[in-house]
Amino acid sequence: MENLNHSNIEGYRSGSVTAVAHSNIALVKYWGKRAVQNNLPAVGSISLTLDALYSKTNLELKDRLDQDIFVLNEKEVEGKQLRRISDFLDLAAGTKDRPKAHIESENNFPTGAGLASSASGFAALALAVNDRFGLNLDRISLSALARQGSGSAARSLYGGFCEMKLGTKEDGSEDVAIQLHDQSHWDVRLLVAVTSTQKKELGSTEGMNRTAQTAPFYDEWIASQPTDLEEMKKALSARDFEKVGELTEHSCFKMHGLALAARPPILYWNAATTETIHRVWKLRQNGIQAYLTIDAGPQVKILCLPESVETIKEAVLGVKGVEHIIEAKPGTAAHIVDPEKEIIL
Ligand code: PMV
């Protein structure tokens, strides 16, 4: 894993800290790694941070423990999942010789079901360890740290609209996220049509690696990404909803088409996913500005403007298999909270 600059370490802190980070949805997708070492993405990406979906993580360092304790949604986690957390803490501390941590984390939405729980989870964890390890990392360095937990986590450090940069260096120092616009830039809405709360069968890392190794159009995917990113940045600055929507759908279907061309093929959708796609397109034919995107799971995320929310909800809730809809607005940056107080979305 990449070496972070630890020259600012002030020392470990006692007591606990609580951090909140919101999930994010990629409008221009990340799919594929240019190096597994340091978890370096093969393409840049652009996202929207979502207020309604978040992880809340409490961390306390404890000298007496001989291994980290990680409790996720009130259940203690062991094995591979715990190792992923412990490796992340070793990396953040710059050593394995560190106090162990007791971490309690909760997501206010289904975990591991294509709703970017690893994005909000690792962003909150990065913020919490930064505080308790006394790292004094700035946002950009925090995004590089979070990226090593999960690629999309780098983007959850920021509120509003954000870009994950594609670097060229092996050490990953350029593969960082920056904010494009804060949450007040544009009052768009993202409706998440939940079609299943089951954990996905194929994780995003395995899905990406299989795609990179076997999909025949993978090089074209990489080559066409810079144009999508540039066009999206322009459209977001201009608040051009139609263009943002069109680019969002294009990037989504390009990614899923590519994954389908892997061997064996990768398909994250279920019947309700497909039905919802058609419903959104039908709405558009009827003059409602609604555009969709889908991640490594069966949920359909619909980008729209506030005035269309109710019409879209009604139409999509009528699709067989759509369990419920979560409505999100642009969310705030990851932040430290007082655990007793209400969360600021
Ligand atoms: O950060 P990961 O490894 O969970 O990968 C995220 C992949 C997508 O959600 C499908 C796309 C993206 O850019 O968030």
Boltz pocket constraint, residues with backbone or C-beta under 6 A from the ligand:
constraints:
  - pocket:
      binder: B
      contacts: [[A, 24], [A, 25], [A, 26], [A, 28], [A, 29], [A, 30], [A, 31], [A, 45], [A, 116], [A, 118], [A, 119], [A, 150], [A, 151], [A, 152], [A, 153], [A, 204], [A, 205], [A, 294], [A, 295], [A, 296]]
      max_distance: 6.0
